[in-house]
Amino acid sequence: MTVVVVGAGILGASVAYHLACRDVPVTLVERGPGPAAGVTADSFAWIGGTAGGEWPGGAGDLRHAVLADWRRLEREVPGVAVRRTGSLTWPVPYGPDGPADRRFDNRLPEGRHTIGRAAIQTLEPRFRTPPGAAVHTPSDAGVDPVAVTAALVRAARARGARVGYGAADTVLRTDNGRVTGVGTAAGFHPASVVVLAAGTGVTELAAPLGVGLPVTGSPARLLRLAAPPGLVRSVVAGPDFEVREVSEGRLLLTHPTADDETAVARFRSAFDGECRVLGSRVGVRPVPEGGPLIGPLTPDGSAYLAVAHSAVTLAPTVGRLVAAELATGQAAPELNRCRFPRT
Ligand SMILES: Cc1cc2nc3c(=O)[nH]c(=O)nc-3n(C[C@H](O)[C@H](O)[C@H](O)COP(=O)(O)OP(=O)(O)OC[C@H]3O[C@@H](n4cnc5c(N)ncnc54)[C@H](O)[C@@H]3O)c2cc1C
C-alpha cells in the first residue's frame, strides 16, 4: 500500500509521520513552500480543554488520549516541545465573577478549579488587573505549532516519507470512481489511498468526487508580540484577549472582537511589562460541522478525510489513529463519531 497525504499542516504532518513509523510508503504533498503554510502558522496552539469542556461531536471521544499522545510525541520526535503551563479562563461559566469559592468546583469537570484573585496573582505575578475568579486547568498546555509541524515532517522524512512542496494545481485522479493518486503541476503521485488533510482546502479537493463537505472557514486573528520572558506564564484567556508565551520572550495573542490596537492596549494595561507587536495575521480555521471528520471518504476507501477544528490539540491522537486504520485495515472505534457522512 502507498499513501499520499495532501497538506503539510499539523494534521497532515502528523498523519505522514505516524504512517512512516509503520513503514507505510507515504508522500506528503503541499502547495505551500514548506511545512505549516496554512492556518497552522497562525494558530494560538493551546492544548486546551484537557480536563473537560466543549469538545464537539467525536472530538469528545479523543480527549482522553490527547495529553498522553503529546507526551509520546515529545519522547519520539526531536523538536517537539510541550509547554505545560496550565490555563486561566474567565469569566467562570456560572455565577458572578466574584471571589472564587471551591463550592463551585462540583460544577466543573475533575482537574479544573475555581481560584480567586490572590491565587491568580501567585500564578501570574505580573498580571495587574486579575479578575476576582478564574477557572484554573493545570493540565492545559501549548506548543509552537510551526516548530512541531516542521519537526514531524523531518521525522517522517527520516523514516522514509517523501515530501513535495510547492505542489500547484493538486487534483485527485480517478479511474472508474476509484482514486488512483494525486496529480500536480509537477507530475502524478500514485496511491492506494489519498488522505485529504488540506484544512479548508478539503472541500475543493473533494468536489470532483461529487462530495459536498460540511466544512466552513472561520477567520480568527493572531498577533505576535515580543515581551520580557515570563511576563505571561500560563494560558491567560479572558473576554478581552487570550495570551500565552510560545517561546522565550515571544507571545501569541488572539482576541475575539476588538481591533488589534484596542486588544494590545488592553493587554498592555493588564500586564506589567513592555511589549512590541511583531505581526498580526488572520488565519482561516477549518470547522467541520458537528466535530472532526476523519475516515474513508469514498466507499472503497481510496480517498480518506482528516479535517478538524482544534487540530493542534488533536493532531498527535488523530495521526496515530489514522495511521493505525490505514496500516491495519481495522477501524478505530474512537473515530466512530467522526465519520462522513454522519450516521
Ligand atoms: C487565531 C487562531 C487560534 C487558534 N487556536 C487554536 C488553539 O488554541 N488550539 C487548537 O488546537 N487549534 C487552534 N486553532 C485551530 C488550528 O490552528 C487548526 O485547527 C489547525 O491548524 C488545522 O490544521 P490543518 O493541518 O488541518 O490545516 P492547515 O494548517 O491549514 O494545513 C492544511 C495544508 O494543506 C495545504 N493545502 C490546502 N489545499 C491544498 C491543495 N489543493 N494542494 C496541496 N496542499 C494544499 C495548505 O497549504 C496547508 O498547508 C486556531 C486557529 C487560529 C487561526
The ligand as a Tripos MOL2 file, in Angstrom:
@<TRIPOS>MOLECULE
LIG
   53    58     1     0     0
SMALL
NO_CHARGES

@<TRIPOS>ATOM
      1 C1         -6.1250   32.5460   15.7090 C.3       1 LIG1
      2 C2         -6.2550   31.0350   15.7980 C.ar      1 LIG1
      3 C3         -6.1900   30.4150   17.0160 C.ar      1 LIG1
      4 C4         -6.2830   29.0320   17.1160 C.ar      1 LIG1
      5 N1         -6.1470   28.4590   18.3380 N.ar      1 LIG1
      6 C5         -6.1270   27.1220   18.4410 C.ar      1 LIG1
      7 C6         -5.8330   26.5310   19.6990 C.ar      1 LIG1
      8 O1         -5.6000   27.2260   20.6820 O.2       1 LIG1
      9 N2         -5.8030   25.1630   19.7690 N.ar      1 LIG1
     10 C7         -6.0530   24.3740   18.6790 C.ar      1 LIG1
     11 O2         -5.9930   23.1470   18.8020 O.2       1 LIG1
     12 N3         -6.3500   24.9190   17.4840 N.ar      1 LIG1
     13 C8         -6.3810   26.2650   17.3420 C.ar      1 LIG1
     14 N4         -6.6460   26.8450   16.1420 N.ar      1 LIG1
     15 C9         -7.0550   25.9850   15.0310 C.3       1 LIG1
     16 C10        -5.8620   25.2410   14.4510 C.3       1 LIG1
     17 O3         -4.8770   26.1820   14.1200 O.3       1 LIG1
     18 C11        -6.2940   24.4330   13.2510 C.3       1 LIG1
     19 O4         -7.3440   23.5400   13.6310 O.3       1 LIG1
     20 C12        -5.1590   23.6060   12.6710 C.3       1 LIG1
     21 O5         -4.0060   24.3870   12.4820 O.3       1 LIG1
     22 C13        -5.5900   22.9750   11.3620 C.3       1 LIG1
     23 O6         -4.5060   22.2190   10.8810 O.3       1 LIG1
     24 P1         -4.6040   21.5010    9.4820 P.3       1 LIG1
     25 O7         -3.3300   20.7830    9.2750 O.co2     1 LIG1
     26 O8         -5.8700   20.7390    9.3850 O.co2     1 LIG1
     27 O9         -4.7890   22.7080    8.4280 O.3       1 LIG1
     28 P2         -3.6920   23.6550    7.7610 P.3       1 LIG1
     29 O10        -2.6660   24.1110    8.7130 O.co2     1 LIG1
     30 O11        -4.4290   24.7190    7.0090 O.co2     1 LIG1
     31 O12        -2.9530   22.6850    6.7550 O.3       1 LIG1
     32 C14        -3.5170   22.3270    5.5130 C.3       1 LIG1
     33 C15        -2.4040   22.4190    4.4810 C.3       1 LIG1
     34 O13        -2.9250   21.9730    3.2470 O.3       1 LIG1
     35 C16        -2.3960   22.7670    2.2290 C.3       1 LIG1
     36 N5         -3.3110   22.6810    1.1000 N.ar      1 LIG1
     37 C17        -4.5760   23.1160    1.0170 C.ar      1 LIG1
     38 N6         -5.1130   22.8110   -0.1860 N.ar      1 LIG1
     39 C18        -4.1430   22.1560   -0.8720 C.ar      1 LIG1
     40 C19        -4.0840   21.6000   -2.1650 C.ar      1 LIG1
     41 N7         -5.1240   21.6400   -3.0090 N.pl3     1 LIG1
     42 N8         -2.9330   21.0170   -2.5440 N.ar      1 LIG1
     43 C20        -1.8640   20.9620   -1.7360 C.ar      1 LIG1
     44 N9         -1.8640   21.4780   -0.4920 N.ar      1 LIG1
     45 C21        -2.9960   22.0690   -0.0750 C.ar      1 LIG1
     46 C22        -2.3120   24.1560    2.8280 C.3       1 LIG1
     47 O14        -1.3430   24.9510    2.1650 O.3       1 LIG1
     48 C23        -1.9200   23.8510    4.2550 C.3       1 LIG1
     49 O15        -0.5290   23.8840    4.4650 O.3       1 LIG1
     50 C24        -6.5230   28.2290   15.9670 C.ar      1 LIG1
     51 C25        -6.5810   28.8550   14.7280 C.ar      1 LIG1
     52 C26        -6.4340   30.2470   14.6350 C.ar      1 LIG1
     53 C27        -6.4590   30.9170   13.2990 C.3       1 LIG1
@<TRIPOS>BOND
     1     1     2 1
     2     2     3 ar
     3     2    52 ar
     4     3     4 ar
     5     4     5 ar
     6     4    50 ar
     7     5     6 ar
     8     6     7 ar
     9     6    13 1
    10     7     8 2
    11     7     9 ar
    12     9    10 ar
    13    10    11 2
    14    10    12 ar
    15    12    13 ar
    16    13    14 ar
    17    14    15 1
    18    14    50 ar
    19    15    16 1
    20    16    17 1
    21    16    18 1
    22    18    19 1
    23    18    20 1
    24    20    21 1
    25    20    22 1
    26    22    23 1
    27    23    24 1
    28    24    25 2
    29    24    26 1
    30    24    27 1
    31    27    28 1
    32    28    29 2
    33    28    30 1
    34    28    31 1
    35    31    32 1
    36    32    33 1
    37    33    34 1
    38    33    48 1
    39    34    35 1
    40    35    36 1
    41    35    46 1
    42    36    37 ar
    43    36    45 ar
    44    37    38 ar
    45    38    39 ar
    46    39    40 ar
    47    39    45 ar
    48    40    41 1
    49    40    42 ar
    50    42    43 ar
    51    43    44 ar
    52    44    45 ar
    53    46    47 1
    54    46    48 1
    55    48    49 1
    56    50    51 ar
    57    51    52 ar
    58    52    53 1
@<TRIPOS>SUBSTRUCTURE
     1 LIG1         1 GROUP 0 **** ****
